[in-house]
Each structure stands twice: as structure tokens, then as C-alpha cells.
Amino acid sequence: MKLMTKALAAKLPRLYSGENDDDPLVVVHYFNPCGQGDWHIVEGEPREDGDYLLFGLCNLGEPELGYVTLSELAGVRCPPFGLGIERDLHWTPKRLSEVMR
């Protein structure tokens, strides 16, 4: 599965563009198809090496706001089947406060 598309990259606000937004829009949702692990991304931008640095709510058992690179997500293999992280193709953008409920 392609984790980043040109259309998605065009919709993703640049890093730090929403610093003053108390309730940013979650543009994309990535998840572990085999269990725990969700990344609700609100901002991101390409890096010089072609990777993407993303910011949002990362939940690996304890939700916290933080950064993750697209290559980190792409490199994860989820036990027991070795599946990779997936992008929620049916995601409808919503405010971070809705996701945190």
C-alpha cells in the first residue's frame, strides 16, 4: 500500500503551520492492521532525503503528540503475519479533539 500519494501530500499542512490551532484537522490516519498502533497525522512535509516528517497523535498504547517519519512507518512489520502499516482509505478528516475522545 502506498502510504503517501501526491494528492495526500498536497492536502497535508506544512510542519508548524498550525502551531496556534488548538484543534487541528487530522488529515490522514495510519494504523497497524494486526493490533495496536494508530497515527493520526495533522502536519507533515518532505525532507531533503525524500522521506516525510509527520506530526500528529501517535498511539502505541499511550497516546501522545509527536513526530514520525514515513520511512519508519513503512519499515514496520506487524506480528504475527508480517503485514505493514496501512493508510486508512476510508478516513474522513476530522478535528483532533474528535479523535482523542
C-alpha positions as CSV (number, residue, x, y, z in Angstrom):
1,M,0.0,0.0,0.0
2,K,1.2,3.5,-0.8
3,L,1.4,5.4,2.4
4,M,1.8,8.9,0.7
5,T,0.2,10.0,-2.5
6,K,0.6,13.2,-4.4
7,A,-3.0,14.1,-3.6
8,L,-2.4,13.5,0.1
9,A,0.9,15.4,0.2
10,A,-1.0,18.4,-1.4
11,K,-3.6,18.3,1.4
12,L,-1.1,18.0,4.3
13,P,-0.3,21.3,6.0
14,R,3.4,22.1,6.4
15,L,5.1,21.4,9.8
16,Y,4.4,24.2,12.4
17,S,1.8,25.9,10.2
18,G,-0.9,25.1,12.8
19,E,1.1,26.0,15.9
20,N,-1.7,28.3,17.1
21,D,-4.5,25.9,16.2
22,D,-5.8,24.3,19.4
23,D,-7.8,21.7,17.4
24,P,-6.1,20.9,14.1
25,L,-7.6,18.8,11.4
26,V,-6.4,15.2,11.2
27,V,-5.7,14.7,7.5
28,V,-4.6,11.1,7.4
29,H,-4.8,8.0,9.6
30,Y,-2.3,5.2,9.5
31,F,-2.9,2.0,11.5
32,N,-1.5,-1.4,12.4
33,P,-3.8,-3.9,10.7
34,C,-2.8,-6.6,13.2
35,G,-3.4,-4.8,16.5
36,Q,-2.4,-1.8,18.5
37,G,-1.0,1.2,16.7
38,D,-2.5,4.4,15.3
39,W,-1.0,7.5,13.8
40,H,-3.4,10.5,13.3
41,I,-1.4,13.0,11.2
42,V,-2.1,16.7,11.2
43,E,1.0,18.1,9.6
44,G,4.0,16.9,7.5
45,E,6.5,17.9,4.9
46,P,9.1,16.2,2.7
47,R,12.7,16.1,3.8
48,E,15.7,16.6,1.6
49,D,16.3,12.9,1.5
50,G,12.9,12.2,0.0
51,D,11.3,11.0,3.3
52,Y,8.5,12.8,5.0
53,L,8.5,14.1,8.6
54,L,5.0,13.8,10.0
55,F,3.4,15.2,13.2
56,G,0.3,14.1,15.0
57,L,-1.2,11.9,17.6
58,C,0.7,8.7,17.9
59,N,-0.9,5.9,19.9
60,L,1.1,2.8,20.6
61,G,-0.7,2.1,23.9
62,E,-0.3,5.6,25.4
63,P,-1.4,8.4,23.1
64,E,1.0,11.3,22.7
65,L,1.7,14.1,20.2
66,G,4.9,13.5,18.4
67,Y,6.8,13.1,15.2
68,V,7.3,10.0,12.9
69,T,8.9,9.6,9.5
70,L,7.1,7.9,6.7
71,S,10.1,5.6,6.4
72,E,9.6,4.5,10.0
73,L,6.0,3.6,9.3
74,A,6.9,1.9,6.0
75,G,9.6,-0.2,7.8
76,V,7.2,-1.7,10.5
77,R,6.2,-5.3,10.1
78,C,3.4,-6.3,12.4
79,P,3.4,-9.7,14.0
80,P,2.2,-12.4,13.6
81,F,1.7,-12.1,9.9
82,G,4.4,-9.5,9.0
83,L,1.9,-7.0,7.5
84,G,2.9,-3.4,7.1
85,I,1.3,-0.3,8.4
86,E,-1.7,0.8,6.3
87,R,-3.3,4.1,5.4
88,D,-7.0,4.3,6.2
89,L,-8.5,4.6,2.7
90,H,-11.9,5.5,4.2
91,W,-10.7,8.2,6.5
92,T,-12.7,11.4,6.6
93,P,-10.7,14.3,8.0
94,K,-11.8,15.4,11.5
95,R,-10.6,17.5,14.3
96,L,-8.0,16.1,16.7
97,S,-10.4,16.6,19.6
98,E,-12.8,14.1,17.9
99,V,-10.1,11.5,17.6
100,M,-9.0,11.9,21.2
101,R,-12.5,11.2,22.6
